[in-house]
Amino acid sequence: MKDLVGDLARSPFLRFLASGGIAAGVNVLARILFSPVMAYEIAVVLAYLVGMLTAYVLMRLFVFEASGRAAGSELWRFAVVNAVALVQVWLVSVGLARWLFPAVGYTFHADTVAHVIGVLSPVLTSYLGHKRYSFGKP
């Protein structure tokens, strides 16, 4: 366990995964809370924004070194990378929930399973985008 904690502390990618996992949990929980009062498609987008803000704070504090840019500039760049990822999350989540799962008869918590898969889909591209663009040195 001590080695795992040490590896986590040394590896930016593992810190990214841990921070992203927390933000993904916030994202999914927010979608579950939003879904009773709005359409699933809209809930996915709003929950993504809640998760994105959570991710920015965690990434800034625990994953990436200061870029030297103002926080507003970093947040804007973070939002750009996440806008690209949101398209991927939305397409995967809605595609699975509204097309693939019904086509194959999958019904066990289909919306939640689709959303979790969607949230996980841009992990590598988001890491590279944030490392090189959001928090990259000017």
Secondary structure, 3 states (H helix, E strand, C coil): CHHHHHHHHHCHHHHHHHHHHHHHHHHHHHHHHHHHHCCHHHHHHHHHHHHHHHHHHHHHHHCCCCCCCCHHHHHHHHHHHHHHHHHHHHHHHHHHHHHHHHHHCCCCCHHHHHHHHHHHCCHHHHHHHHHHHHCCCC
